[in-house]
Every structure is written in C-alpha cells, then in structure tokens.
Amino acid sequence: MTARPESAGPHNNLGSVLVRRGRFDEAAAQFREAMRLAPDRIGGALNLGLLSVMQGKYAEAIPLLRHVLAQRPDRPDARAALERALVKRAGELRREGRPGEADSLAGESEALLRDTPPPR
C-alpha cells in the first residue's frame, strides 16, 4: 500500500482479495485499517462485518453492521447479514443461559425483518 497509504480504498480492496483467497485474518486486518483511515466511510465496517458473519463471529459482526445501517439503511447486504448475526448470536446466548439478552437480540431481528422493504 505504498501508492496512497492515507487512503482506505486500497486496504478495502486488498482485504476483499484476501477474503477470496481464504486469508481471513489478513483480510480482517486490512478492513480494520480501512476503518481507522476513514472512520466516516462504511466500506471497512461493512466488509469486516460480512467477514465476521461468514466466520461465525456474530458478537463482533453486530456492532459493525449496526454502524453501517445507521449510516446507510438502504444496504440490503448489511441488513441481511445483521439479521443473520442477531439470530445466531441470540441462539448462542440462549445456550449460555442468558435468555434476557437473547430475547433482546431476537426482538431486534424481528424488527429488522418487519422494517425491511419488499424486493423491487
């Protein structure tokens, strides 16, 4: 990343390439760097959130995807990934004996589904 180290875009792009190559830890580091360089842009948070869901790291994915949707509620990919993460994390919490937290996430998931616009 010598051409424009101050830019988040190359880090996001490299992270995406690394995901396709199965190098998830390196990809996550690139997405985190993109977030550090451009905290006002959603690309790094979105990509790290999607990767976290793909890896089953639901607790990590939820705040990232909430952040994305707070800025861009029109992102169906983030909405779908957040809904999946909420449901899966609620299941984990139930298995850990934390039903109150699980119910809260399940309710958020239901609200997300209710508020999802129909496909065009």
Jmol script that loads the backbone (N, CA, C; Angstrom):
load data "model"
ATOM      1  N   MET A   1       0.824  -1.182   0.000  1.00  0.00           N
ATOM      2  CA  MET A   1       0.000   0.000   0.000  1.00  0.00           C
ATOM      3  C   MET A   1       0.876   1.256   0.000  1.00  0.00           C
ATOM      4  N   THR A   2       1.799   1.340  -0.886  1.00  0.00           N
ATOM      5  CA  THR A   2       2.689   2.487  -0.894  1.00  0.00           C
ATOM      6  C   THR A   2       2.159   3.646  -1.723  1.00  0.00           C
ATOM      7  N   ALA A   3       1.275   3.394  -2.674  1.00  0.00           N
ATOM      8  CA  ALA A   3       0.824   4.465  -3.550  1.00  0.00           C
ATOM      9  C   ALA A   3       0.071   5.557  -2.792  1.00  0.00           C
ATOM     10  N   ARG A   4      -0.883   5.170  -1.957  1.00  0.00           N
ATOM     11  CA  ARG A   4      -1.689   6.131  -1.200  1.00  0.00           C
ATOM     12  C   ARG A   4      -2.006   5.553   0.170  1.00  0.00           C
ATOM     13  N   PRO A   5      -1.037   5.501   1.059  1.00  0.00           N
ATOM     14  CA  PRO A   5      -1.275   4.871   2.357  1.00  0.00           C
ATOM     15  C   PRO A   5      -2.343   5.572   3.185  1.00  0.00           C
ATOM     16  N   GLU A   6      -2.635   6.847   2.892  1.00  0.00           N
ATOM     17  CA  GLU A   6      -3.647   7.561   3.651  1.00  0.00           C
ATOM     18  C   GLU A   6      -5.060   7.197   3.208  1.00  0.00           C
ATOM     19  N   SER A   7      -5.171   6.462   2.135  1.00  0.00           N
ATOM     20  CA  SER A   7      -6.483   6.126   1.591  1.00  0.00           C
ATOM     21  C   SER A   7      -6.970   4.772   2.108  1.00  0.00           C
ATOM     22  N   ALA A   8      -8.232   4.723   2.447  1.00  0.00           N
ATOM     23  CA  ALA A   8      -8.823   3.467   2.928  1.00  0.00           C
ATOM     24  C   ALA A   8      -9.137   2.510   1.783  1.00  0.00           C
ATOM     25  N   GLY A   9      -9.389   3.044   0.615  1.00  0.00           N
ATOM     26  CA  GLY A   9      -9.801   2.211  -0.517  1.00  0.00           C
ATOM     27  C   GLY A   9      -8.872   1.054  -0.827  1.00  0.00           C
ATOM     28  N   PRO A  10      -7.571   1.292  -0.945  1.00  0.00           N
ATOM     29  CA  PRO A  10      -6.683   0.165  -1.229  1.00  0.00           C
ATOM     30  C   PRO A  10      -6.698  -0.919  -0.149  1.00  0.00           C
ATOM     31  N   HIS A  11      -6.878  -0.532   1.089  1.00  0.00           N
ATOM     32  CA  HIS A  11      -6.949  -1.525   2.165  1.00  0.00           C
ATOM     33  C   HIS A  11      -8.219  -2.358   2.037  1.00  0.00           C
ATOM     34  N   ASN A  12      -9.315  -1.706   1.706  1.00  0.00           N
ATOM     35  CA  ASN A  12     -10.562  -2.432   1.494  1.00  0.00           C
ATOM     36  C   ASN A  12     -10.427  -3.396   0.320  1.00  0.00           C
ATOM     37  N   ASN A  13      -9.836  -2.919  -0.764  1.00  0.00           N
ATOM     38  CA  ASN A  13      -9.672  -3.767  -1.946  1.00  0.00           C
ATOM     39  C   ASN A  13      -8.780  -4.963  -1.655  1.00  0.00           C
ATOM     40  N   LEU A  14      -7.659  -4.720  -0.982  1.00  0.00           N
ATOM     41  CA  LEU A  14      -6.761  -5.818  -0.632  1.00  0.00           C
ATOM     42  C   LEU A  14      -7.467  -6.798   0.299  1.00  0.00           C
ATOM     43  N   GLY A  15      -8.238  -6.288   1.249  1.00  0.00           N
ATOM     44  CA  GLY A  15      -8.987  -7.164   2.135  1.00  0.00           C
ATOM     45  C   GLY A  15      -9.940  -8.067   1.369  1.00  0.00           C
ATOM     46  N   SER A  16     -10.601  -7.516   0.379  1.00  0.00           N
ATOM     47  CA  SER A  16     -11.537  -8.312  -0.430  1.00  0.00           C
ATOM     48  C   SER A  16     -10.814  -9.415  -1.192  1.00  0.00           C
ATOM     49  N   VAL A  17      -9.647  -9.093  -1.734  1.00  0.00           N
ATOM     50  CA  VAL A  17      -8.847 -10.104  -2.429  1.00  0.00           C
ATOM     51  C   VAL A  17      -8.425 -11.201  -1.451  1.00  0.00           C
ATOM     52  N   LEU A  18      -8.005 -10.792  -0.273  1.00  0.00           N
ATOM     53  CA  LEU A  18      -7.575 -11.773   0.737  1.00  0.00           C
ATOM     54  C   LEU A  18      -8.722 -12.670   1.171  1.00  0.00           C
ATOM     55  N   VAL A  19      -9.922 -12.130   1.275  1.00  0.00           N
ATOM     56  CA  VAL A  19     -11.084 -12.972   1.608  1.00  0.00           C
ATOM     57  C   VAL A  19     -11.266 -14.039   0.533  1.00  0.00           C
ATOM     58  N   ARG A  20     -11.214 -13.630  -0.736  1.00  0.00           N
ATOM     59  CA  ARG A  20     -11.392 -14.595  -1.833  1.00  0.00           C
ATOM     60  C   ARG A  20     -10.318 -15.677  -1.808  1.00  0.00           C
ATOM     61  N   ARG A  21      -9.157 -15.368  -1.256  1.00  0.00           N
ATOM     62  CA  ARG A  21      -8.068 -16.348  -1.170  1.00  0.00           C
ATOM     63  C   ARG A  21      -8.090 -17.136   0.142  1.00  0.00           C
ATOM     64  N   GLY A  22      -9.092 -16.858   0.981  1.00  0.00           N
ATOM     65  CA  GLY A  22      -9.218 -17.594   2.236  1.00  0.00           C
ATOM     66  C   GLY A  22      -8.276 -17.132   3.325  1.00  0.00           C
ATOM     67  N   ARG A  23      -7.699 -15.973   3.174  1.00  0.00           N
ATOM     68  CA  ARG A  23      -6.746 -15.433   4.160  1.00  0.00           C
ATOM     69  C   ARG A  23      -7.495 -14.429   5.050  1.00  0.00           C
ATOM     70  N   PHE A  24      -8.364 -14.977   5.880  1.00  0.00           N
ATOM     71  CA  PHE A  24      -9.341 -14.169   6.609  1.00  0.00           C
ATOM     72  C   PHE A  24      -8.724 -13.249   7.662  1.00  0.00           C
ATOM     73  N   ASP A  25      -7.735 -13.714   8.389  1.00  0.00           N
ATOM     74  CA  ASP A  25      -7.122 -12.859   9.412  1.00  0.00           C
ATOM     75  C   ASP A  25      -6.439 -11.650   8.773  1.00  0.00           C
ATOM     76  N   GLU A  26      -5.762 -11.885   7.677  1.00  0.00           N
ATOM     77  CA  GLU A  26      -5.108 -10.771   6.973  1.00  0.00           C
ATOM     78  C   GLU A  26      -6.148  -9.817   6.396  1.00  0.00           C
ATOM     79  N   ALA A  27      -7.238 -10.376   5.878  1.00  0.00           N
ATOM     80  CA  ALA A  27      -8.316  -9.546   5.334  1.00  0.00           C
ATOM     81  C   ALA A  27      -8.917  -8.675   6.429  1.00  0.00           C
ATOM     82  N   ALA A  28      -9.171  -9.270   7.583  1.00  0.00           N
ATOM     83  CA  ALA A  28      -9.745  -8.506   8.695  1.00  0.00           C
ATOM     84  C   ALA A  28      -8.829  -7.354   9.093  1.00  0.00           C
ATOM     85  N   ALA A  29      -7.524  -7.594   9.095  1.00  0.00           N
ATOM     86  CA  ALA A  29      -6.571  -6.529   9.436  1.00  0.00           C
ATOM     87  C   ALA A  29      -6.660  -5.387   8.415  1.00  0.00           C
ATOM     88  N   GLN A  30      -6.823  -5.718   7.146  1.00  0.00           N
ATOM     89  CA  GLN A  30      -6.943  -4.682   6.118  1.00  0.00           C
ATOM     90  C   GLN A  30      -8.236  -3.892   6.290  1.00  0.00           C
ATOM     91  N   PHE A  31      -9.319  -4.571   6.602  1.00  0.00           N
ATOM     92  CA  PHE A  31     -10.590  -3.870   6.806  1.00  0.00           C
ATOM     93  C   PHE A  31     -10.516  -2.963   8.032  1.00  0.00           C
ATOM     94  N   ARG A  32      -9.850  -3.432   9.081  1.00  0.00           N
ATOM     95  CA  ARG A  32      -9.680  -2.590  10.279  1.00  0.00           C
ATOM     96  C   ARG A  32      -8.851  -1.345   9.962  1.00  0.00           C
ATOM     97  N   GLU A  33      -7.840  -1.513   9.132  1.00  0.00           N
ATOM     98  CA  GLU A  33      -7.017  -0.366   8.742  1.00  0.00           C
ATOM     99  C   GLU A  33      -7.852   0.611   7.903  1.00  0.00           C
ATOM    100  N   ALA A  34      -8.679   0.099   7.029  1.00  0.00           N
ATOM    101  CA  ALA A  34      -9.570   0.970   6.246  1.00  0.00           C
ATOM    102  C   ALA A  34     -10.491   1.753   7.178  1.00  0.00           C
ATOM    103  N   MET A  35     -10.993   1.098   8.212  1.00  0.00           N
ATOM    104  CA  MET A  35     -11.858   1.777   9.179  1.00  0.00           C
ATOM    105  C   MET A  35     -11.079   2.845   9.944  1.00  0.00           C
ATOM    106  N   ARG A  36      -9.844   2.560  10.285  1.00  0.00           N
ATOM    107  CA  ARG A  36      -9.021   3.529  11.011  1.00  0.00           C
ATOM    108  C   ARG A  36      -8.742   4.761  10.147  1.00  0.00           C
ATOM    109  N   LEU A  37      -8.451   4.531   8.882  1.00  0.00           N
ATOM    110  CA  LEU A  37      -8.110   5.630   7.986  1.00  0.00           C
ATOM    111  C   LEU A  37      -9.314   6.482   7.591  1.00  0.00           C
ATOM    112  N   ALA A  38     -10.474   5.858   7.516  1.00  0.00           N
ATOM    113  CA  ALA A  38     -11.677   6.576   7.076  1.00  0.00           C
ATOM    114  C   ALA A  38     -12.866   6.151   7.924  1.00  0.00           C
ATOM    115  N   PRO A  39     -12.909   6.571   9.191  1.00  0.00           N
ATOM    116  CA  PRO A  39     -13.985   6.133  10.083  1.00  0.00           C
ATOM    117  C   PRO A  39     -15.368   6.615   9.654  1.00  0.00           C
ATOM    118  N   ASP A  40     -15.427   7.622   8.809  1.00  0.00           N
ATOM    119  CA  ASP A  40     -16.708   8.148   8.343  1.00  0.00           C
ATOM    120  C   ASP A  40     -17.249   7.391   7.139  1.00  0.00           C
ATOM    121  N   ARG A  41     -16.483   6.466   6.592  1.00  0.00           N
ATOM    122  CA  ARG A  41     -16.934   5.673   5.444  1.00  0.00           C
ATOM    123  C   ARG A  41     -17.300   4.273   5.910  1.00  0.00           C
ATOM    124  N   ILE A  42     -18.248   3.652   5.218  1.00  0.00           N
ATOM    125  CA  ILE A  42     -18.771   2.366   5.687  1.00  0.00           C
ATOM    126  C   ILE A  42     -18.059   1.145   5.126  1.00  0.00           C
ATOM    127  N   GLY A  43     -17.215   1.307   4.120  1.00  0.00           N
ATOM    128  CA  GLY A  43     -16.637   0.146   3.436  1.00  0.00           C
ATOM    129  C   GLY A  43     -15.925  -0.829   4.349  1.00  0.00           C
ATOM    130  N   GLY A  44     -15.040  -0.339   5.182  1.00  0.00           N
ATOM    131  CA  GLY A  44     -14.297  -1.237   6.072  1.00  0.00           C
ATOM    132  C   GLY A  44     -15.198  -1.937   7.066  1.00  0.00           C
ATOM    133  N   ALA A  45     -16.121  -1.191   7.658  1.00  0.00           N
ATOM    134  CA  ALA A  45     -17.044  -1.787   8.633  1.00  0.00           C
ATOM    135  C   ALA A  45     -17.956  -2.815   7.973  1.00  0.00           C
ATOM    136  N   LEU A  46     -18.440  -2.499   6.774  1.00  0.00           N
ATOM    137  CA  LEU A  46     -19.300  -3.438   6.063  1.00  0.00           C
ATOM    138  C   LEU A  46     -18.548  -4.722   5.755  1.00  0.00           C
ATOM    139  N   ASN A  47     -17.368  -4.585   5.179  1.00  0.00           N
ATOM    140  CA  ASN A  47     -16.611  -5.779   4.801  1.00  0.00           C
ATOM    141  C   ASN A  47     -16.188  -6.597   6.013  1.00  0.00           C
ATOM    142  N   LEU A  48     -15.768  -5.938   7.081  1.00  0.00           N
ATOM    143  CA  LEU A  48     -15.397  -6.678   8.291  1.00  0.00           C
ATOM    144  C   LEU A  48     -16.628  -7.326   8.911  1.00  0.00           C
ATOM    145  N   GLY A  49     -17.760  -6.643   8.883  1.00  0.00           N
ATOM    146  CA  GLY A  49     -18.991  -7.222   9.399  1.00  0.00           C
ATOM    147  C   GLY A  49     -19.423  -8.454   8.617  1.00  0.00           C
ATOM    148  N   LEU A  50     -19.355  -8.370   7.292  1.00  0.00           N
ATOM    149  CA  LEU A  50     -19.732  -9.515   6.454  1.00  0.00           C
ATOM    150  C   LEU A  50     -18.767 -10.681   6.674  1.00  0.00           C
ATOM    151  N   LEU A  51     -17.488 -10.378   6.774  1.00  0.00           N
ATOM    152  CA  LEU A  51     -16.497 -11.425   7.040  1.00  0.00           C
ATOM    153  C   LEU A  51     -16.750 -12.061   8.409  1.00  0.00           C
ATOM    154  N   SER A  52     -17.055 -11.252   9.394  1.00  0.00           N
ATOM    155  CA  SER A  52     -17.310 -11.772  10.742  1.00  0.00           C
ATOM    156  C   SER A  52     -18.506 -12.714  10.750  1.00  0.00           C
ATOM    157  N   VAL A  53     -19.561 -12.362  10.022  1.00  0.00           N
ATOM    158  CA  VAL A  53     -20.721 -13.257   9.930  1.00  0.00           C
ATOM    159  C   VAL A  53     -20.311 -14.557   9.246  1.00  0.00           C
ATOM    160  N   MET A  54     -19.565 -14.431   8.166  1.00  0.00           N
ATOM    161  CA  MET A  54     -19.120 -15.615   7.428  1.00  0.00           C
ATOM    162  C   MET A  54     -18.306 -16.550   8.324  1.00  0.00           C
ATOM    163  N   GLN A  55     -17.536 -15.982   9.242  1.00  0.00           N
ATOM    164  CA  GLN A  55     -16.701 -16.778  10.149  1.00  0.00           C
ATOM    165  C   GLN A  55     -17.443 -17.213  11.414  1.00  0.00           C
ATOM    166  N   GLY A  56     -18.686 -16.802  11.563  1.00  0.00           N
ATOM    167  CA  GLY A  56     -19.429 -17.162  12.766  1.00  0.00           C
ATOM    168  C   GLY A  56     -19.081 -16.316  13.967  1.00  0.00           C
ATOM    169  N   LYS A  57     -18.476 -15.152  13.749  1.00  0.00           N
ATOM    170  CA  LYS A  57     -18.127 -14.224  14.827  1.00  0.00           C
ATOM    171  C   LYS A  57     -19.248 -13.192  14.970  1.00  0.00           C
ATOM    172  N   TYR A  58     -20.390 -13.675  15.419  1.00  0.00           N
ATOM    173  CA  TYR A  58     -21.604 -12.851  15.415  1.00  0.00           C
ATOM    174  C   TYR A  58     -21.523 -11.673  16.382  1.00  0.00           C
ATOM    175  N   ALA A  59     -20.943 -11.877  17.549  1.00  0.00           N
ATOM    176  CA  ALA A  59     -20.838 -10.781  18.523  1.00  0.00           C
ATOM    177  C   ALA A  59     -19.987  -9.646  17.958  1.00  0.00           C
ATOM    178  N   GLU A  60     -18.973  -9.968  17.173  1.00  0.00           N
ATOM    179  CA  GLU A  60     -18.133  -8.952  16.542  1.00  0.00           C
ATOM    180  C   GLU A  60     -18.874  -8.274  15.391  1.00  0.00           C
ATOM    181  N   ALA A  61     -19.646  -9.034  14.660  1.00  0.00           N
ATOM    182  CA  ALA A  61     -20.328  -8.511  13.470  1.00  0.00           C
ATOM    183  C   ALA A  61     -21.443  -7.526  13.814  1.00  0.00           C
ATOM    184  N   ILE A  62     -22.165  -7.767  14.886  1.00  0.00           N
ATOM    185  CA  ILE A  62     -23.372  -6.984  15.184  1.00  0.00           C
ATOM    186  C   ILE A  62     -23.097  -5.488  15.287  1.00  0.00           C
ATOM    187  N   PRO A  63     -22.145  -5.026  16.100  1.00  0.00           N
ATOM    188  CA  PRO A  63     -21.944  -3.573  16.164  1.00  0.00           C
ATOM    189  C   PRO A  63     -21.445  -2.976  14.854  1.00  0.00           C
ATOM    190  N   LEU A  64     -20.654  -3.732  14.106  1.00  0.00           N
ATOM    191  CA  LEU A  64     -20.174  -3.241  12.816  1.00  0.00           C
ATOM    192  C   LEU A  64     -21.333  -3.018  11.856  1.00  0.00           C
ATOM    193  N   LEU A  65     -22.221  -3.999  11.781  1.00  0.00           N
ATOM    194  CA  LEU A  65     -23.338  -3.908  10.842  1.00  0.00           C
ATOM    195  C   LEU A  65     -24.379  -2.889  11.304  1.00  0.00           C
ATOM    196  N   ARG A  66     -24.556  -2.748  12.606  1.00  0.00           N
ATOM    197  CA  ARG A  66     -25.430  -1.688  13.111  1.00  0.00           C
ATOM    198  C   ARG A  66     -24.888  -0.321  12.682  1.00  0.00           C
ATOM    199  N   HIS A  67     -23.572  -0.149  12.786  1.00  0.00           N
ATOM    200  CA  HIS A  67     -22.923   1.098  12.385  1.00  0.00           C
ATOM    201  C   HIS A  67     -23.179   1.385  10.897  1.00  0.00           C
ATOM    202  N   VAL A  68     -23.015   0.365  10.075  1.00  0.00           N
ATOM    203  CA  VAL A  68     -23.247   0.527   8.631  1.00  0.00           C
ATOM    204  C   VAL A  68     -24.683   0.954   8.376  1.00  0.00           C
ATOM    205  N   LEU A  69     -25.632   0.262   8.982  1.00  0.00           N
ATOM    206  CA  LEU A  69     -27.043   0.565   8.725  1.00  0.00           C
ATOM    207  C   LEU A  69     -27.465   1.904   9.315  1.00  0.00           C
ATOM    208  N   ALA A  70     -26.802   2.351  10.358  1.00  0.00           N
ATOM    209  CA  ALA A  70     -27.108   3.679  10.895  1.00  0.00           C
ATOM    210  C   ALA A  70     -26.751   4.757   9.877  1.00  0.00           C
ATOM    211  N   GLN A  71     -25.701   4.497   9.109  1.00  0.00           N
ATOM    212  CA  GLN A  71     -25.288   5.459   8.089  1.00  0.00           C
ATOM    213  C   GLN A  71     -25.961   5.229   6.748  1.00  0.00           C
ATOM    214  N   ARG A  72     -26.209   3.960   6.429  1.00  0.00           N
ATOM    215  CA  ARG A  72     -26.779   3.608   5.126  1.00  0.00           C
ATOM    216  C   ARG A  72     -27.867   2.543   5.298  1.00  0.00           C
ATOM    217  N   PRO A  73     -29.057   2.948   5.727  1.00  0.00           N
ATOM    218  CA  PRO A  73     -30.129   1.964   5.951  1.00  0.00           C
ATOM    219  C   PRO A  73     -30.602   1.279   4.669  1.00  0.00           C
ATOM    220  N   ASP A  74     -30.146   1.756   3.525  1.00  0.00           N
ATOM    221  CA  ASP A  74     -30.558   1.194   2.244  1.00  0.00           C
ATOM    222  C   ASP A  74     -29.682   0.019   1.793  1.00  0.00           C
ATOM    223  N   ARG A  75     -28.805  -0.487   2.647  1.00  0.00           N
ATOM    224  CA  ARG A  75     -27.903  -1.578   2.270  1.00  0.00           C
ATOM    225  C   ARG A  75     -28.519  -2.935   2.596  1.00  0.00           C
ATOM    226  N   PRO A  76     -29.105  -3.622   1.607  1.00  0.00           N
ATOM    227  CA  PRO A  76     -29.723  -4.917   1.885  1.00  0.00           C
ATOM    228  C   PRO A  76     -28.715  -5.978   2.318  1.00  0.00           C
ATOM    229  N   ASP A  77     -27.476  -5.879   1.855  1.00  0.00           N
ATOM    230  CA  ASP A  77     -26.470  -6.855   2.266  1.00  0.00           C
ATOM    231  C   ASP A  77     -26.165  -6.727   3.754  1.00  0.00           C
ATOM    232  N   ALA A  78     -26.047  -5.502   4.227  1.00  0.00           N
ATOM    233  CA  ALA A  78     -25.796  -5.277   5.651  1.00  0.00           C
ATOM    234  C   ALA A  78     -27.007  -5.673   6.481  1.00  0.00           C
ATOM    235  N   ARG A  79     -28.194  -5.371   5.991  1.00  0.00           N
ATOM    236  CA  ARG A  79     -29.432  -5.710   6.698  1.00  0.00           C
ATOM    237  C   ARG A  79     -29.565  -7.229   6.840  1.00  0.00           C
ATOM    238  N   ALA A  80     -29.344  -7.953   5.757  1.00  0.00           N
ATOM    239  CA  ALA A  80     -29.462  -9.415   5.795  1.00  0.00           C
ATOM    240  C   ALA A  80     -28.402 -10.022   6.708  1.00  0.00           C
ATOM    241  N   ALA A  81     -27.181  -9.507   6.630  1.00  0.00           N
ATOM    242  CA  ALA A  81     -26.105 -10.036   7.475  1.00  0.00           C
ATOM    243  C   ALA A  81     -26.368  -9.740   8.946  1.00  0.00           C
ATOM    244  N   LEU A  82     -26.875  -8.537   9.238  1.00  0.00           N
ATOM    245  CA  LEU A  82     -27.191  -8.199  10.630  1.00  0.00           C
ATOM    246  C   LEU A  82     -28.306  -9.091  11.153  1.00  0.00           C
ATOM    247  N   GLU A  83     -29.314  -9.315  10.359  1.00  0.00           N
ATOM    248  CA  GLU A  83     -30.428 -10.170  10.799  1.00  0.00           C
ATOM    249  C   GLU A  83     -29.911 -11.574  11.116  1.00  0.00           C
ATOM    250  N   ARG A  84     -29.059 -12.103  10.255  1.00  0.00           N
ATOM    251  CA  ARG A  84     -28.482 -13.435  10.493  1.00  0.00           C
ATOM    252  C   ARG A  84     -27.639 -13.435  11.765  1.00  0.00           C
ATOM    253  N   ALA A  85     -26.799 -12.413  11.931  1.00  0.00           N
ATOM    254  CA  ALA A  85     -25.936 -12.335  13.111  1.00  0.00           C
ATOM    255  C   ALA A  85     -26.754 -12.243  14.393  1.00  0.00           C
ATOM    256  N   LEU A  86     -27.831 -11.470  14.365  1.00  0.00           N
ATOM    257  CA  LEU A  86     -28.687 -11.326  15.545  1.00  0.00           C
ATOM    258  C   LEU A  86     -29.321 -12.659  15.931  1.00  0.00           C
ATOM    259  N   VAL A  87     -29.833 -13.377  14.943  1.00  0.00           N
ATOM    260  CA  VAL A  87     -30.479 -14.671  15.206  1.00  0.00           C
ATOM    261  C   VAL A  87     -29.462 -15.672  15.743  1.00  0.00           C
ATOM    262  N   LYS A  88     -28.311 -15.729  15.092  1.00  0.00           N
ATOM    263  CA  LYS A  88     -27.288 -16.689  15.520  1.00  0.00           C
ATOM    264  C   LYS A  88     -26.745 -16.342  16.909  1.00  0.00           C
ATOM    265  N   ARG A  89     -26.498 -15.064  17.155  1.00  0.00           N
ATOM    266  CA  ARG A  89     -25.990 -14.655  18.469  1.00  0.00           C
ATOM    267  C   ARG A  89     -27.031 -14.900  19.555  1.00  0.00           C
ATOM    268  N   ALA A  90     -28.301 -14.673  19.231  1.00  0.00           N
ATOM    269  CA  ALA A  90     -29.363 -14.969  20.203  1.00  0.00           C
ATOM    270  C   ALA A  90     -29.339 -16.448  20.577  1.00  0.00           C
ATOM    271  N   GLY A  91     -29.122 -17.312  19.591  1.00  0.00           N
ATOM    272  CA  GLY A  91     -29.009 -18.746  19.874  1.00  0.00           C
ATOM    273  C   GLY A  91     -27.827 -19.058  20.777  1.00  0.00           C
ATOM    274  N   GLU A  92     -26.701 -18.408  20.511  1.00  0.00           N
ATOM    275  CA  GLU A  92     -25.529 -18.611  21.365  1.00  0.00           C
ATOM    276  C   GLU A  92     -25.819 -18.179  22.800  1.00  0.00           C
ATOM    277  N   LEU A  93     -26.466 -17.042  22.951  1.00  0.00           N
ATOM    278  CA  LEU A  93     -26.772 -16.534  24.287  1.00  0.00           C
ATOM    279  C   LEU A  93     -27.743 -17.450  25.025  1.00  0.00           C
ATOM    280  N   ARG A  94     -28.710 -18.005  24.322  1.00  0.00           N
ATOM    281  CA  ARG A  94     -29.635 -18.953  24.955  1.00  0.00           C
ATOM    282  C   ARG A  94     -28.876 -20.171  25.473  1.00  0.00           C
ATOM    283  N   ARG A  95     -27.948 -20.675  24.644  1.00  0.00           N
ATOM    284  CA  ARG A  95     -27.158 -21.842  25.067  1.00  0.00           C
ATOM    285  C   ARG A  95     -26.257 -21.509  26.254  1.00  0.00           C
ATOM    286  N   GLU A  96     -25.871 -20.246  26.388  1.00  0.00           N
ATOM    287  CA  GLU A  96     -25.049 -19.807  27.517  1.00  0.00           C
ATOM    288  C   GLU A  96     -25.887 -19.494  28.759  1.00  0.00           C
ATOM    289  N   GLY A  97     -27.202 -19.660  28.649  1.00  0.00           N
ATOM    290  CA  GLY A  97     -28.070 -19.383  29.785  1.00  0.00           C
ATOM    291  C   GLY A  97     -28.336 -17.904  30.000  1.00  0.00           C
ATOM    292  N   ARG A  98     -28.354 -17.142  28.933  1.00  0.00           N
ATOM    293  CA  ARG A  98     -28.583 -15.698  29.012  1.00  0.00           C
ATOM    294  C   ARG A  98     -29.827 -15.331  28.200  1.00  0.00           C
ATOM    295  N   PRO A  99     -31.002 -15.798  28.645  1.00  0.00           N
ATOM    296  CA  PRO A  99     -32.217 -15.633  27.848  1.00  0.00           C
ATOM    297  C   PRO A  99     -32.649 -14.178  27.671  1.00  0.00           C
ATOM    298  N   GLY A 100     -32.410 -13.323  28.645  1.00  0.00           N
ATOM    299  CA  GLY A 100     -32.818 -11.928  28.518  1.00  0.00           C
ATOM    300  C   GLY A 100     -32.103 -11.239  27.359  1.00  0.00           C
ATOM    301  N   GLU A 101     -30.793 -11.436  27.291  1.00  0.00           N
ATOM    302  CA  GLU A 101     -30.023 -10.852  26.187  1.00  0.00           C
ATOM    303  C   GLU A 101     -30.431 -11.474  24.857  1.00  0.00           C
ATOM    304  N   ALA A 102     -30.682 -12.781  24.871  1.00  0.00           N
ATOM    305  CA  ALA A 102     -31.101 -13.470  23.649  1.00  0.00           C
ATOM    306  C   ALA A 102     -32.425 -12.917  23.146  1.00  0.00           C
ATOM    307  N   ASP A 103     -33.365 -12.722  24.061  1.00  0.00           N
ATOM    308  CA  ASP A 103     -34.675 -12.185  23.673  1.00  0.00           C
ATOM    309  C   ASP A 103     -34.558 -10.786  23.088  1.00  0.00           C
ATOM    310  N   SER A 104     -33.651  -9.983  23.645  1.00  0.00           N
ATOM    311  CA  SER A 104     -33.440  -8.633  23.140  1.00  0.00           C
ATOM    312  C   SER A 104     -32.943  -8.665  21.689  1.00  0.00           C
ATOM    313  N   LEU A 105     -31.968  -9.529  21.416  1.00  0.00           N
ATOM    314  CA  LEU A 105     -31.450  -9.633  20.050  1.00  0.00           C
ATOM    315  C   LEU A 105     -32.487 -10.216  19.108  1.00  0.00           C
ATOM    316  N   ALA A 106     -33.250 -11.193  19.578  1.00  0.00           N
ATOM    317  CA  ALA A 106     -34.305 -11.769  18.740  1.00  0.00           C
ATOM    318  C   ALA A 106     -35.345 -10.713  18.394  1.00  0.00           C
ATOM    319  N   GLY A 107     -35.678  -9.861  19.355  1.00  0.00           N
ATOM    320  CA  GLY A 107     -36.625  -8.780  19.088  1.00  0.00           C
ATOM    321  C   GLY A 107     -36.083  -7.792  18.076  1.00  0.00           C
ATOM    322  N   GLU A 108     -34.795  -7.489  18.178  1.00  0.00           N
ATOM    323  CA  GLU A 108     -34.174  -6.589  17.199  1.00  0.00           C
ATOM    324  C   GLU A 108     -34.211  -7.208  15.804  1.00  0.00           C
ATOM    325  N   SER A 109     -33.970  -8.510  15.733  1.00  0.00           N
ATOM    326  CA  SER A 109     -34.018  -9.215  14.450  1.00  0.00           C
ATOM    327  C   SER A 109     -35.413  -9.157  13.844  1.00  0.00           C
ATOM    328  N   GLU A 110     -36.420  -9.386  14.670  1.00  0.00           N
ATOM    329  CA  GLU A 110     -37.804  -9.331  14.184  1.00  0.00           C
ATOM    330  C   GLU A 110     -38.158  -7.937  13.688  1.00  0.00           C
ATOM    331  N   ALA A 111     -37.720  -6.918  14.405  1.00  0.00           N
ATOM    332  CA  ALA A 111     -37.981  -5.538  13.982  1.00  0.00           C
ATOM    333  C   ALA A 111     -37.275  -5.237  12.669  1.00  0.00           C
ATOM    334  N   LEU A 112     -36.087  -5.751  12.511  1.00  0.00           N
ATOM    335  CA  LEU A 112     -35.337  -5.550  11.276  1.00  0.00           C
ATOM    336  C   LEU A 112     -36.070  -6.180  10.098  1.00  0.00           C
ATOM    337  N   LEU A 113     -36.581  -7.385  10.305  1.00  0.00           N
ATOM    338  CA  LEU A 113     -37.341  -8.052   9.252  1.00  0.00           C
ATOM    339  C   LEU A 113     -38.634  -7.300   8.931  1.00  0.00           C
ATOM    340  N   ARG A 114     -39.285  -6.821   9.964  1.00  0.00           N
ATOM    341  CA  ARG A 114     -40.539  -6.084   9.791  1.00  0.00           C
ATOM    342  C   ARG A 114     -40.320  -4.796   8.993  1.00  0.00           C
ATOM    343  N   ASP A 115     -39.183  -4.168   9.224  1.00  0.00           N
ATOM    344  CA  ASP A 115     -38.883  -2.886   8.586  1.00  0.00           C
ATOM    345  C   ASP A 115     -38.188  -3.025   7.248  1.00  0.00           C
ATOM    346  N   THR A 116     -37.953  -4.246   6.804  1.00  0.00           N
ATOM    347  CA  THR A 116     -37.271  -4.455   5.519  1.00  0.00           C
ATOM    348  C   THR A 116     -38.233  -4.194   4.379  1.00  0.00           C
ATOM    349  N   PRO A 117     -37.863  -3.297   3.468  1.00  0.00           N
ATOM    350  CA  PRO A 117     -38.742  -3.058   2.323  1.00  0.00           C
ATOM    351  C   PRO A 117     -38.789  -4.285   1.411  1.00  0.00           C
ATOM    352  N   PRO A 118     -39.929  -4.499   0.742  1.00  0.00           N
ATOM    353  CA  PRO A 118     -40.028  -5.647  -0.152  1.00  0.00           C
ATOM    354  C   PRO A 118     -39.065  -5.488  -1.346  1.00  0.00           C
ATOM    355  N   PRO A 119     -38.624  -6.609  -1.936  1.00  0.00           N
ATOM    356  CA  PRO A 119     -37.727  -6.514  -3.094  1.00  0.00           C
ATOM    357  C   PRO A 119     -38.444  -5.817  -4.252  1.00  0.00           C
ATOM    358  N   ARG A 120     -37.634  -5.137  -5.035  1.00  0.00           N
ATOM    359  CA  ARG A 120     -38.207  -4.422  -6.190  1.00  0.00           C
ATOM    360  C   ARG A 120     -38.321  -5.310  -7.392  1.00  0.00           C
TER     361      ARG A 120
END
end "model"
wireframe off; spacefill off
backbone 0.3
color backbone group
